Amino acid sequence: MMGMVVGDDQGEQPIMSDLQDFYIAEPIALVTIFKYRLNCDFNGNDIEHERAHSYSQCANLCLNNALCNHFTFNLVGNHCFMKRTQADTLEKPMSHDQGICGFFPTRLKNVEM
């Protein structure tokens, strides 16, 4: 078992460690990867719509919605369209000059884009 460390402005504090003097100097962040494409739109399958400042904020909105597995961010008006497909694969996105579309591979299988 590896040790876990919590850091604050007072320094790192070991929580559990089987390794003596084992410290993690950097904070640990859980990273979820999303893939995206410029100039595209996933048509339909909308579950929710919100404003967002960027496509990465739209991706975070989708990530925080347990039903969302793909999204389209529209640059005109900064609209984030969170979407869900019941299938394991997505349909090919449509061309859209003002859109950025993305998906989470971990929430879908057999995805090509």
C-alpha positions as CSV (number, residue, x, y, z in Angstrom):
1,M,0.0,0.0,0.0
2,M,1.3,3.4,-0.9
3,G,1.0,6.4,1.5
4,M,-1.4,9.3,1.0
5,V,-0.4,12.8,1.9
6,V,-2.5,15.8,2.6
7,G,-0.9,19.2,2.0
8,D,-1.8,22.6,3.3
9,D,0.1,25.8,3.9
10,Q,1.8,24.1,6.9
11,G,3.3,21.4,4.7
12,E,2.5,17.8,3.9
13,Q,1.0,15.5,6.5
14,P,1.3,11.8,6.0
15,I,-2.1,9.9,6.5
16,M,-1.1,6.3,5.9
17,S,2.2,5.0,4.7
18,D,4.0,1.7,4.5
19,L,7.0,3.5,3.1
20,Q,9.1,5.5,5.5
21,D,9.7,9.1,4.4
22,F,7.4,8.8,1.4
23,Y,5.8,12.2,0.6
24,I,3.9,13.6,-2.3
25,A,4.9,17.2,-2.8
26,E,2.3,18.0,-5.4
27,P,-1.5,18.0,-4.9
28,I,-3.2,15.0,-6.4
29,A,-6.0,15.7,-8.9
30,L,-8.4,13.2,-10.4
31,V,-8.3,13.9,-14.2
32,T,-11.2,12.9,-16.5
33,I,-10.3,13.2,-20.2
34,F,-12.7,14.4,-22.8
35,K,-12.2,14.5,-26.5
36,Y,-13.4,17.4,-28.6
37,R,-13.6,18.6,-32.2
38,L,-13.9,22.1,-33.6
39,N,-16.6,23.1,-36.0
40,C,-19.1,20.4,-35.2
41,D,-22.3,19.6,-33.4
42,F,-23.9,16.5,-32.0
43,N,-27.5,16.9,-33.2
44,G,-30.3,15.9,-30.8
45,N,-30.2,13.9,-27.5
46,D,-30.3,17.1,-25.4
47,I,-30.9,16.6,-21.7
48,E,-30.0,20.0,-20.4
49,H,-28.9,23.4,-21.6
50,E,-26.9,26.0,-19.7
51,R,-24.7,29.0,-20.4
52,A,-20.9,28.4,-20.2
53,H,-17.9,30.6,-20.8
54,S,-15.9,28.0,-22.7
55,Y,-16.0,24.5,-24.1
56,S,-14.0,23.3,-21.1
57,Q,-16.5,24.8,-18.8
58,C,-19.2,23.0,-20.8
59,A,-17.3,19.8,-20.5
60,N,-17.2,20.3,-16.7
61,L,-21.0,20.9,-16.6
62,C,-21.5,17.6,-18.6
63,L,-19.0,15.8,-16.3
64,N,-20.9,16.9,-13.2
65,N,-24.2,15.7,-14.7
66,A,-24.4,11.9,-14.2
67,L,-26.6,11.5,-17.2
68,C,-24.4,13.5,-19.7
69,N,-22.0,11.6,-21.9
70,H,-21.4,14.1,-24.7
71,F,-22.0,17.8,-25.3
72,T,-22.0,20.6,-27.8
73,F,-20.7,24.1,-27.0
74,N,-22.1,26.8,-29.3
75,L,-19.8,29.8,-29.6
76,V,-22.7,32.1,-30.4
77,G,-24.2,33.0,-27.1
78,N,-22.0,30.6,-25.2
79,H,-24.6,27.8,-25.0
80,C,-23.7,24.4,-23.6
81,F,-26.0,21.6,-24.7
82,M,-25.5,18.5,-22.5
83,K,-26.5,15.3,-24.2
84,R,-27.0,11.6,-23.6
85,T,-27.1,8.7,-25.9
86,Q,-28.3,5.3,-24.8
87,A,-26.1,3.6,-27.3
88,D,-22.5,2.7,-26.6
89,T,-21.4,4.7,-29.7
90,L,-22.1,8.2,-30.9
91,E,-23.4,9.1,-34.3
92,K,-20.9,11.0,-36.4
93,P,-21.1,14.8,-35.6
94,M,-22.5,17.3,-38.1
95,S,-20.5,20.2,-39.4
96,H,-21.2,23.4,-37.6
97,D,-19.1,26.6,-37.9
98,Q,-19.9,27.9,-34.5
99,G,-19.8,24.6,-32.5
100,I,-17.4,22.6,-30.5
101,C,-18.5,19.1,-29.6
102,G,-17.0,16.7,-27.2
103,F,-17.5,13.4,-25.3
104,F,-16.1,11.4,-22.4
105,P,-14.6,8.1,-23.6
106,T,-15.0,6.6,-20.2
107,R,-18.8,7.1,-20.5
108,L,-19.0,5.6,-23.9
109,K,-17.5,2.6,-25.7
110,N,-16.4,2.1,-29.3
111,V,-16.3,5.8,-30.0
112,E,-14.7,7.2,-33.2
113,M,-14.7,10.9,-34.0
